[in-house]
Amino acid sequence: MRLIVIGASGLIGNAVYHMAKKQGFSVVGTQNKVHDPEFYRYRLEDDDPESFLQKIEFYRKRESACAVLSAAVSNINQCYEQPELSHAINVDGIKRLVQVFAKNGIQMIYLSSDAVFDGRGGNYTENDNVQPLCIYGKQKAEVARYLQDNFPEVLIYRLAKQ
């Protein structure tokens, strides 16, 4: 199995990356800033997804792959304070990446958040109304709607933001 982890330097992406490696996957991870030489530098807000794919050996060999999209500006206050930057990363960058990955036959798992809900309930299901109260939740909801409308084969996995 070949796996691409977008956001492998983050908390969840890093855990997915190392778990996949431990299980024997051929795995490639990305990071926004250059810190870890094990990861490719990829900036959702302005890097070209096609150019990034060309760097990956198993992609160039046309081997099948799956991608976990875990990169995001997930700090709720940062999204509020920098709405343009967070939108460029959390929405525009993810949409560009999804378009290119889908065109190239890469299956995807998009990590969303329960911040798409209003917080009044709990144990949410897909039948619950999406009513985000914060910018981060609104951005995650926008991408989820986009995926449901255009790429229904993408698995959307919502995590609880604590």
N, C-alpha and C positions, 0 to 999 in steps of 0.2 A: 504494500500500500504506500502511496505517495501522498504527502500532506503538505500544504502551504498554510502557515499560521501567520495571518496578518495581525501584527500587534504582539509578537512573541516576547517583547521586552516588558509587557504589562503583567499584572498579577495573574489574570486568568489565562491569557495567551501563553505566558511562560510555563505555567503548569501543564497546559495542553501540549506544548512543544516538547517538554522534557518527558512527559508520560509517553508520548508517541515514539520518541527516540528510544526510550527504555523498552518499548514493545517491539522494536525492530523496524519501525516505519522509516522510509526515506523522507526526511522532513526538512523543510526550509522555513525559516522564520524571518520576520521583518521587525525593524525598529524605526522610530521616527528620527532619532538622533544616533550618531555613531558612538556607541559605548562598548558594545560586545562584538568582537570580531566574528563571532559565530553567526550573527544575524546580518541580513542585507538591510541597507538603509532604504527605506521607502516612506515618503511623505505623502499621505493621502491627499493633502490639500493642493499639491502641485506636481507630483511625479506622474509619469505616463505609465499606466498599467501594462501596455504592450511591451515597452522597453524593459520593464521589470521582469516580465515572463521570459523574455529572451535570455536572461541571465541564468535561468534555472535549467540545469542539465536534463532532468527527467522530462521537463516540458519540451525542450528542443528535440528530444527523442520521440515526442508524441506519445508518451506513456500517460495513462489515465491518472487523474489526481483529484483530490478533494481539498477544499480550502475552508479554514475556520476564520471568520471575519470577526476578530475580537478587538481590533484597534478602535479607539474612540477617545475624545475628550470626555471623560466620565465624571470629572469633578463638577458637581452641580453649580457651585459658585463660579467656577471658571467659565462655564457655559453662559451664565447670566452676565458676567463681566466682559466676556469676549464672544458675543453672539455670532459675529461674522466669521471669526476663525473657527469656532466650534461647528458652525454650519458647514463651512468649507471642508472640514474633516469628517464630521459625523453624518453628513447628508450627501453633499456633492461628491466627495472623494469615494465614499462607499458605492454610490450609484455608478460612477465611472468604472470602478473596479468590477462590480457585478456585471455590467454590460460586457466588458472584455472577457471576464472569466466564463460567462455563459456562452459567448460566441466561440470560445475555445474549448468548450466541453468540460469545463471544470465544475464539478459539483460543489455546492456551498452550504455552509452552516453559518447563519448570521446570529451573532449574540446580541440580543436586545435586552430589555430591562422591564421590570414591573413598574418602572416610573411612567410607563404609558397609561397607567390607571390612576385614578384620583386618590387612592389610599384609604378610602372609606370602608372598603371591604377587606378581603384577603382571599387566599386560595383561588386566585383568578383563573378563569378558563377563557377559551377563545370566544365564548358567547358573551362575555362581559363587555360593557362599553369601554372603549378607549377614550379616556378623558385626562390627558396629562396636565399637571399643574405647573410644571417647571419647563424651562427651555430644553434641557437634556431629554426629558420625557417626550416633548413635542418633536424633537429631532428623531428620536428612536421610532416614534409612531409614524412620522413621515416616511422613513425608510421602509418600515414594515408594510405600509399601504402600497408603496411603490413596488415592493417585492411581490406582494399578493396580487397586484394588478398586472404585473409584467413578467414575473419570474416565479410562478407558483410552485415550481419544483425546489426552490431554495427553502431549506428548513430554518424556521425562525425559532430560536430558543431563548426564552425570556428568563433572565436571572434576577434574583431579588437584590436590590441595592440597599445595603445596610449602612 
